[in-house]
Amino acid sequence: EKDEPGEEVWVTYRELLELTCRLGNTLKRQGVKQGDRVTIYMPPCPLAVASMLACARIGAVHAVVFAGFSAESLADRIRD
């Protein structure tokens, strides 16, 4: 479900796997490797789920921070 009530997006497992693999390959091309730390700052959506799974798939440690945090709170979470 999206932030707006009544707005839903349906994704099959196959679509999620394909998106996860594409994101994982993109992260690897950007230099992210096993053991690296990644902060995901996205609203709740299928792309955010695929991003988390892509990080796990390549062995990168990830933290999820959703919108609504102040700049200072976001910086603290990234440093943590």
Order of alpha helices (4+ residues) and beta strands (2+ residues): alpha-beta-alpha-beta-alpha
